[in-house]
Amino acid sequence: MTFDLSVLSGYWPQLAAGFGSTVWLCAAGAAMSGVLGVLLTVGQRRGGPWLAAVIRGYTALTLGLPLLVLLYVMFFVLPDFGVLLPAPLVGTVTLAIYYGPYVAEVIGAAVAAVPAGTVEAGVAIGMSPVAIARRIVAPQALPLLLPTLTGLLIGLVKDSALLSVISVHEFMFAAKAVVSDTYAPLEVYFVVALVYWAATSVVHFSTRHWERRLGRVHRVSLPR
């Protein structure tokens, strides 16, 4: 068996288009996961006992399911109930439904780690809940939650490859099509592995930069 990347010479645009779709799917999935995570956190803390119980049940159910099972349910079962969605939308929503509870758990832990005295001080001087969240809680919680959110984002990028099983035309789907045309799985999946490694490395080092920056800002803002 020889290794010859020249067999892919006519397929780079196809692979690039697939990777572009993966970027958009991951960006949309990450954004929706973040919004859902915030809503779940607020609902569990401020929504009363019934809503908190529902959120805990949803979180426990989601955390106990493999992503692939949830993806199959969303794509193959929902149409039986009259819910017909395009495959890319199903994939994006499934990523959000799956990762949203993880984001909520991370946010909840980071907020709980914020010293209660700082929040009480904000209340004592008459700050609104929004101002307390923005000016007191967020600056202290962000440096704590960013490392774990980075791991979740990297996991989401890698898990996006599963969307190929429901025929979403993303990077892995394009790679499978190229393998079918070229019969060169070694070269194709070498490129796939390299691209996913590069993408997750960019995410890792970019967020490390923000971790250091937020850490410096937090240290400067602390009372001396």
C-alpha positions as CSV (number, residue, x, y, z in Angstrom):
1,M,0.0,0.0,0.0
2,T,1.4,3.4,-1.0
3,F,0.7,6.8,0.4
4,D,0.0,9.3,-2.4
5,L,-1.9,12.5,-1.7
6,S,-2.0,13.3,-5.4
7,V,-5.0,11.1,-5.7
8,L,-6.9,13.9,-4.0
9,S,-5.9,16.6,-6.4
10,G,-9.3,17.0,-7.9
11,Y,-11.2,16.7,-4.6
12,W,-9.7,19.5,-2.4
13,P,-12.7,21.9,-3.3
14,Q,-15.1,19.2,-2.2
15,L,-13.3,18.6,1.1
16,A,-13.0,22.3,1.7
17,A,-16.7,22.8,1.1
18,G,-17.4,20.1,3.6
19,F,-15.1,21.6,6.2
20,G,-16.8,25.0,5.7
21,S,-20.1,23.4,6.5
22,T,-18.6,21.8,9.6
23,V,-17.4,25.3,10.7
24,W,-20.9,26.8,10.3
25,L,-22.6,23.8,12.0
26,C,-20.2,23.9,15.0
27,A,-20.5,27.7,15.3
28,A,-24.3,27.5,15.3
29,G,-24.3,24.5,17.6
30,A,-22.0,26.1,20.1
31,A,-24.0,29.4,20.1
32,M,-27.3,27.5,20.6
33,S,-25.7,25.4,23.3
34,G,-24.5,28.5,25.1
35,V,-27.9,30.2,25.0
36,L,-29.6,27.0,26.2
37,G,-27.0,26.5,29.0
38,V,-27.7,30.0,30.3
39,L,-31.4,29.6,30.1
40,L,-31.2,26.2,31.9
41,T,-29.0,27.8,34.6
42,V,-31.3,30.8,35.1
43,G,-34.4,28.5,35.1
44,Q,-32.9,26.2,37.7
45,R,-32.0,29.0,40.0
46,R,-34.9,31.4,39.5
47,G,-37.7,29.4,38.0
48,G,-39.2,27.8,41.1
49,P,-39.2,24.2,42.3
50,W,-41.3,22.7,39.5
51,L,-39.2,24.2,36.7
52,A,-36.0,23.3,38.5
53,A,-37.2,19.7,38.8
54,V,-38.0,19.6,35.1
55,I,-34.6,21.0,34.2
56,R,-32.9,18.5,36.5
57,G,-34.8,15.6,34.8
58,Y,-33.9,16.8,31.3
59,T,-30.3,17.3,32.3
60,A,-30.1,13.8,33.8
61,L,-31.7,12.2,30.8
62,T,-29.5,14.1,28.3
63,L,-26.3,13.4,30.2
64,G,-27.1,9.7,30.2
65,L,-27.6,9.4,26.4
66,P,-25.0,8.9,23.7
67,L,-25.1,11.7,21.2
68,L,-25.7,9.2,18.4
69,V,-28.8,7.9,20.0
70,L,-30.2,11.4,20.4
71,L,-29.4,12.1,16.8
72,Y,-31.2,9.1,15.6
73,V,-34.3,10.0,17.7
74,M,-34.3,13.5,16.4
75,F,-33.9,12.4,12.7
76,F,-35.9,9.2,12.5
77,V,-38.5,9.3,15.3
78,L,-39.7,12.9,15.2
79,P,-41.0,12.6,11.6
80,D,-43.4,10.0,12.9
81,F,-45.0,12.7,15.0
82,G,-45.2,15.1,12.0
83,V,-42.0,17.1,12.8
84,L,-40.0,17.3,9.6
85,L,-36.8,19.3,9.7
86,P,-33.9,19.6,7.3
87,A,-30.9,17.4,8.2
88,P,-28.5,20.3,8.9
89,L,-31.1,21.8,11.3
90,V,-31.7,18.5,13.0
91,G,-27.9,18.1,13.5
92,T,-27.4,21.6,14.9
93,V,-30.4,21.4,17.2
94,T,-29.3,18.0,18.4
95,L,-25.8,19.3,19.2
96,A,-27.4,22.1,21.2
97,I,-29.8,19.8,23.1
98,Y,-26.9,17.5,23.9
99,Y,-24.3,20.1,24.9
100,G,-26.7,22.7,26.5
101,P,-27.0,20.7,29.8
102,Y,-23.2,20.3,30.0
103,V,-22.8,24.1,29.6
104,A,-25.4,24.7,32.3
105,E,-23.6,22.4,34.7
106,V,-20.3,24.3,34.0
107,I,-22.0,27.7,34.4
108,G,-23.7,26.6,37.6
109,A,-20.5,25.4,39.2
110,A,-18.6,28.5,38.2
111,V,-21.4,30.8,39.6
112,A,-21.5,28.8,42.8
113,A,-17.8,29.3,43.2
114,V,-18.1,33.1,43.2
115,P,-17.8,34.4,46.8
116,A,-21.2,35.2,48.2
117,G,-19.8,38.3,50.0
118,T,-19.1,40.0,46.7
119,V,-22.7,39.5,45.6
120,E,-24.0,40.6,48.9
121,A,-21.9,43.8,48.7
122,G,-23.5,44.5,45.3
123,V,-27.0,44.1,46.8
124,A,-26.0,46.3,49.7
125,I,-25.1,49.2,47.5
126,G,-28.3,48.9,45.5
127,M,-27.1,47.3,42.3
128,S,-29.7,45.6,40.1
129,P,-29.6,41.8,39.5
130,V,-28.4,42.4,35.9
131,A,-25.7,44.7,37.0
132,I,-24.6,42.2,39.7
133,A,-24.5,39.5,37.1
134,R,-22.6,41.6,34.6
135,R,-20.1,43.4,36.9
136,I,-19.6,41.1,39.8
137,V,-20.5,37.5,38.9
138,A,-19.4,37.3,35.3
139,P,-15.8,38.7,35.7
140,Q,-15.2,36.2,38.5
141,A,-17.0,33.2,36.9
142,L,-15.6,33.5,33.4
143,P,-12.0,32.5,34.2
144,L,-13.3,29.5,36.1
145,L,-15.6,28.2,33.4
146,L,-13.6,29.0,30.3
147,P,-11.2,25.9,30.5
148,T,-14.1,23.5,30.8
149,L,-16.1,25.3,28.1
150,T,-13.1,24.9,25.9
151,G,-13.1,21.1,26.4
152,L,-16.9,21.1,25.6
153,L,-16.3,23.1,22.4
154,I,-13.6,20.7,21.3
155,G,-15.9,17.8,22.0
156,L,-18.6,19.4,19.9
157,V,-16.2,19.9,17.0
158,K,-15.3,16.3,17.1
159,D,-18.8,15.1,17.6
160,S,-20.0,17.1,14.6
161,A,-18.6,14.2,12.5
162,L,-21.5,12.1,13.7
163,L,-23.8,14.3,11.7
164,S,-22.7,12.5,8.5
165,V,-24.8,9.5,9.5
166,I,-27.9,11.5,8.8
167,S,-26.5,12.8,5.5
168,V,-25.5,16.2,6.6
169,H,-23.1,17.4,4.0
170,E,-20.2,18.3,6.4
171,F,-16.6,17.4,6.4
172,M,-16.9,13.7,7.3
173,F,-19.7,13.2,4.8
174,A,-17.5,14.8,2.1
175,A,-14.6,12.6,3.1
176,K,-16.7,9.4,2.8
177,A,-17.8,10.5,-0.7
178,V,-14.2,11.1,-1.7
179,V,-13.2,7.6,-0.4
180,S,-16.0,6.1,-2.5
181,D,-14.7,7.8,-5.6
182,T,-10.9,7.3,-5.1
183,Y,-10.7,4.1,-3.1
184,A,-8.0,5.9,-1.1
185,P,-9.1,5.7,2.5
186,L,-5.6,6.1,3.9
187,E,-5.0,9.4,2.2
188,V,-8.5,10.8,2.8
189,Y,-8.7,9.9,6.5
190,F,-5.1,11.1,7.1
191,V,-6.2,14.5,5.8
192,V,-9.4,14.3,7.9
193,A,-7.5,13.5,11.0
194,L,-5.0,16.3,10.3
195,V,-7.8,18.9,9.7
196,Y,-9.7,17.9,12.9
197,W,-6.5,18.1,14.9
198,A,-5.7,21.5,13.5
199,A,-9.2,22.8,14.1
200,T,-9.3,21.6,17.7
201,S,-5.8,23.0,18.3
202,V,-6.9,26.4,17.1
203,V,-9.8,26.3,19.5
204,H,-7.5,25.2,22.4
205,F,-4.8,27.8,21.9
206,S,-7.3,30.6,21.2
207,T,-9.2,30.0,24.4
208,R,-5.9,29.6,26.3
209,H,-5.1,33.2,25.2
210,W,-8.5,34.4,26.6
211,E,-8.0,32.4,29.8
212,R,-4.7,34.3,30.4
213,R,-6.2,37.6,29.5
214,L,-9.3,37.1,31.7
215,G,-7.0,35.9,34.6
216,R,-5.0,39.1,34.3
217,V,-8.1,41.3,34.3
218,H,-9.6,39.4,37.2
219,R,-6.4,39.8,39.3
220,V,-6.1,43.5,38.5
221,S,-9.8,44.1,39.4
222,L,-9.5,42.4,42.8
223,P,-9.3,44.7,45.8
224,R,-5.8,45.0,47.3
